[in-house]
Amino acid sequence: MSSTVVKKIDWLSILIYVLLVLFGWVNIYSASVPLDEIEQFNIDSVYGKQLIFIGLSLVIILFVLAIEAKFYERFASVIYIVAMISLAGLFILGKNVNGARAWYGIGSFTIQPSEFAKIATSLAFAKYLSDIQTNIKHWQDQLKALIIIGIPAFLILLQPDPGSTLVYSIFIYVMYREGLPGIYILLALSLAIIFIVTIKFGSVITLVTIALLLTAYYFIFRKSRDRKVKILPLVLFFLMSTTISLGTPLIYKNVFKQHHRDRFRLWLRLEQNPIKLQQLKRDIGYNTYQSETAIGSGGVSGKGFLEGTRTRGNYVPEQHTDYIFSVVGEEWGLFGTTAVVVLFSILILRIIYLAERQKLQFSRIYGYSVAGIITIHFMVNIGMVIGLLPTIGIPLPFFSYGGSGLWGFTILLFIFLKLDANRVNEWM
């Protein structure tokens, strides 16, 4: 790593990264250490393995920063192809864990390629949008960009892993930042709402409601001087809505696994039988209920490190992974949870700020992608843990247990920090 990189790299982002990783490990330790091991250290334990993952992350960081910045743009397509092959290979060589074929297994060691596919997609996406021949306002170029996003999203959805698939929706916002008409964002949100409303109320009620709203919109604004309402876009939107609504039951029943459907049933209050509803809360909703209880019991200042009764009692299953935020809430209280939220917020805003000052469009787009991916993970994970969103299995960046997740987010972030440190040479 050259002295120029050391001087120009954004040390504030690195400081926040270190704080999140270390505080994450402290909470992983608390969530996983048995009472009889508190005064000793077991390298084969969950907290021991995470410490190894953190150590290897330092090696990865040095490797990422040592590579020439231009490498990431030049070989973005190759990296993307390799990542897609690794995702497709899961259906042949993948290891089935908890109903999802999302890991490669080598003995006791597993690796999740979807964590690295986000990096590859961000690089390929940035390279394509920054190409001088690409005009994001042309529908042909929009379609090609959506294909770049859609291939990994589709392969991950088939595993099935709806949580990781959801992450790819953030690229639409990145396209918007680069000139995509705002109507596309509105359309994407509308279709997502239609999908959820159809699950809740069914296709007939959903489509009738949409037809009535479009009709009312047409008659209210058809004579308006400020806007011209055309029938064709409304008809096309209704046809698209019909396709999404009628296709929702097929996706819901055939793509989502039973535990995914149960989580939606609980979140959307689809179960009318009170006995079955209580059973769902005890089974599928157990994690969320326990995590909410754990966070609430922490109060303002928390119960103290290794003093969380629900954490020590293993009330929240797999608390060291997706539900790690509940440990923070119980043992560190409102102060701890606020600190985590503030750190993530500063990091995300810092990345956006750095992205805005890039001289090259490739670096800027990649920076937006990094900020977006971290944001959606951060918001969805915490929303899930506190019960605002359904449980969909998405880790908290730099915080949750797992080598693939930690390494994936580390590479994602430090590639951008390398690009930012190199911006002084981008015109040379």
N, C-alpha and C positions, 0 to 999 in steps of 0.2 A: 504494500500500500504506500503510495507516494506521499511526500510531505504536503503536496498541494491538496490532496484529498483530505488529509488530516486537518488542514487549515480551513478548507471551504465546507467541510461536511457540517450539517446542522446538528450541533451538539444538544440543543434543546430537545429535539425529537428523540435522540439517543438516550438522554436522561429519562424522559418519560417512559420509553421502552424498558429501560433497566428497572425503573420503579415498579412498573406493571408486572414484569416477569418475576421479580423478587417477591413482591407482595402476593402474587399469585401462588408462588411456591410455598410461602408461609401458610396460606390457607389450604393448599393441597396437603401439606404436612398435618395440619390440624384435623382435616377431614379423614385422613387415612391412617395415622399412626395409632397402633393399639396402645392401651394403657400400660402394658408391660414393656413397651419399647421406648417410652418417653425419654428414659435416661440412657438410651443407646441408639445406634444408627444402623439401620438395615438397608444395604444398598439394593437388595432385591425387592424392596417394598415399592409401593406406588410413589411415595415421596422421593425414594432413592433413585428410581428410574427417571423421574422428572428432573432431578438434579443432573443426571447424565445427559438428558436431552438439552438442558440449559447449557451445559459445558460444550456439547457438540454445536449448539447454536453459535457460540463464539467463533468456532472454527469456520462455520458457514458464513458468518458475517465477514470475516477476514477474506475468505475466498470470493465472496460477492463484490467486495470493495476493491479487490486486487484486479479483477477483470476490467478490461477496457470498456468504458461506457458505451461506445458504439457497438460493441458486441451484441448487446441486448436488442438493439434495433435491427442489426444486420441478420441475426439468426432468430428473429421472433417467429417467423413462419416454421422453421425447423423445430423449434421448441414446442410450438403449438401442435404440430403433427405428431411428435413423440408423445405429448400429453394425451392426445385423442386416442392414440394406439393403446396407451396404458389404461385408459378408461374402457375401451372396447375389450381389451384382454381380460378384464375382470369377469366377463360372462363365461369365459373358458377356464381361467386359472384362479379366479377370485375365491376368497374364503368367506363363507356365509357366517355373519355375526349378527345376532338379534334380528334375523329375517332379512338382512340387507347384504347383498354381495358387493361390498364396497372396499374390501381390503385384500392385499396380497399377504399371504402368510409364509414366513420362513422360520420354521420351528416355533418358538414362542414370540418371535418378533413379527409385528404386522405394520404395514404402511398403507395409508389411504391416499390414492392418487388424486382424488377430487380436491384435496387441499392444495395440490401443486397445479392442478388444471386452472385454478383461478389466476395464478401468475401467468401461465402460458396464454390464456385468453386475453388477459389485460395487455400483454405485449403485442399479440397479433392484432388485437382490436386497435391499439394505439398506432401500430404501423400502418394498418389499412386506412384509418381515418386521416392520418397525416400524409398519405400519399398525394402527390401533386395532382394526380388524375382523379382523385376522389372528391366528389361534391355531395355532401350529406343532404343537400336539398333535392337531389335527384332520386327518384324512387328506386332506380336500379342499384344505386350505391347504398341506399338504405337497406334494400333487401340483402345485399352481400354482407353488410355489417351484422344484420340480424342472423344470418346463417352462421357467421363466426361465433356469435353468442349462443345460438340455438343448438349447435351440435353437442357441445359439452353439457348443456342444460338437459337435453334429451337423454343422453347416455347416463347421466347421473339420476334422472327421474326414473329410469328403468331399473335401477339397482334394487329397490327404490330408495331414494333419499330426497324427499320433497324439501327438506330444510336447506340442503346445499344447493338444490335447484333454484330456490327462491333468491339466492344471492345474485344470480345472473340478471335479475330484473333491474339491478342498479345501473347496468350499462346503458339502459334507455335514457336515464338521466344524464349520463356522460355525453351521449349523442345530442341531447338537448342543449347542453353547454357548448357544444361545437356547432350549433346552428340548426338542429332538427326542429321543425315547427312545433310549438307548444301543444298543438292539437293531438300530437302523438302521445304525449304524457297523459293528457286527459283521456284519450282513448284507452290506453293501457290500464289506467286506474278504473275506468268504467267497466272494462271487461273483467277485471279482477273482482270488482264488486258484484257483477252479474254472476260470476262463478260461485261466490259465497252465498248470494241471495238465492240462487237456484238450489243449492244444497239445503238451505233453510226452508224455502217455501215451495220449491218445485218449479218446473219449466213453464207450466201454464200460467200460474199467477205472475211469474217474473216477466214473461213475454207480453202478457196483457197489460201489465203496469208500464212496461217500456213503450208499448204502442200508444197508450193513453198520454204518457208524458211527451212523446214526440209529436203527437197530434196537437196537444195543447200548445207546445212550443211553436209549431208552425202557424197556428191561427193567431197567437198573441203577437208574433213578431213579423208576420208576412208583409205587413204594410208599414213597418218601421222604416224611418229614413236613415237611421244609424247603421242598420245591418240588413243585408239581403238574404233572406232565407230561401234556399233552394231545396226542392223535394228530393233530388237524386242523392245527396249526401245523407239525408235522413233515412231514405230507403236502404242505402248501403249499410248504414249503422245498424238498422234493424235486422238486416240479413246476417250481419256479423254477430250480432247479439243472439240471434236464433241459433246460429251454428255453435256458439259457445255454450248457450243454455242447454241445447239438446245433447251436446257432447259431454256436459258435466257429469251426468249419471254414469256414462261409460268410463270416464277417467276415475271417478270416485269409487266405483265398484271394482274396476279391473286393474287400475294402476296403483291406487293406494292400498296398502295392507290393512288388515282388520284393526290393528292398533292405531293406525292413522285415522281410520274412519271413526273409531271410538273417541279419539281426541276431538274431532270436529263435532261429534254428537254431544260431547260434554260442553265444549266451548259455545256452540250455537244453541244449546238447550233443546236438542232435537228429540231426546227421549221423554215421552209423556208419562210413562209408567213410573210413579215415584219410587217404587221398590228397585226397579232396574237403574233409575237415576242415582240412587244412593249407592248401588253396587258399582256403577261407573266411577263415582267419586272415590270410593274406597280402592278401586283397582287402577283405572287409567288416570284418575285425578289425584291419586295418592301423593305423588311427588310434588305436585303444585300445592296441594293443601299443606303438606309438611313444610315445604320451603317458605310459604307465606307465614306459617306459624313461627318458624325459626327466625325469620327476619323481624316479625312483629315482636318477638320475645326479647330481641336485642335492645330495644328502646333507643335512647339517644346515644349513650356511650358504649353500649355493648356489654356482654358478660365477661369479656376478657379472653386473652389467648389461651386456648385449650380448655376453656371453661364453658363452652356452649353445650348445654345438656342434650339438645337434639342432635347436634353434630357428633358429640361423643357417643350418643346412644344409637347412631346410625339410623335415625328416623327417615332421613331422605336418601333413598337409594342412589348410588353412583353420584354422590354429592361432590366428589372431586372433579367431575367432568362438566356436564352441561349446567349443573345446579351449584357451581362453586360460589356464585354470588350470594347464596343463602348463608354460607359460612361467614362471609363478610358481614352480613346483616346481623347475625346472631352474636358473633364474638366482638365485632368492632362497632356495631350500632349505626346510628344515623351518620355519625362522623365518618366512619369507614366507608359506607356506601356512597356518601357524598364525595369523598375523596376520590374513589374509583371513577365515578361519573365525571368529575371535574378533570381528572387526568385524561380520560378518553376524549372528552370534549376538546381539551387543549390540543391533544395530538391530532385529532381530525381537522380542527381549524388551522393548525400549523401546516399540515400537509396541503390543505387547500391554498393557503397563502403561498407556500413554496411552489405549488403548481401554477399559480397565477403569474409568477415572475419568470417562468421558463422561457427561454428564447426559441426553443424548438417545439413545434406542435406535438411531436411524438412524446416528449417528456411531459408536456402539460397534460395530454390526454391520459397518459399512464398515471400521473399523479392524481387526477380526478378519479380514476378507477380504483386506486389504492384507498383513497379517502372514502369512496362509496362502499367498497367491500367491508372495510373496518366498521363503518357506520351501521350498515345493515346487520352485521353480526352482533354488534354492541347493543343496538336497539331491540332486535328480536330476542336475543338471549335474555336480557334483563326483563323485557316485557313478558316473556314466557315464565320466568322464575317468580315474578310477582303476580302472575295470574291474568294479565291483560291480554295475552295472546295464547293460542293453543300450544301444547308441547310438540315441537317439530324437530327437536334434536339438532341444535346448532350451538357450537362452542363460543365461549367468550374469548376473544383474541388475546394472546399472550398470557392468559390467566388459567384457562381450563387445562386439565391434565391431557397429555398426549404429545408424542414426538412429531407426528405428521402435521398436526395443527400448529404447534409452536414453530417448527421449521418453515412451514408454508407461509405463515404470516411474517416471520423474520425475513425470509427471502423477498417477499412481496414489498415490505417496507424498505429494506436496505438497497434493493435495486433502484428504487426511486431516490433515496438519499445519495446514491452514487451518481445518478443522472443530474441531480441538483448540484452536487459538488463540482460536476464537470461543466456546468453551464457557462463558465468563463471561457471555455475552449470551444463552445459549440459553433462559433462563427469561423473558427480557424481551420 
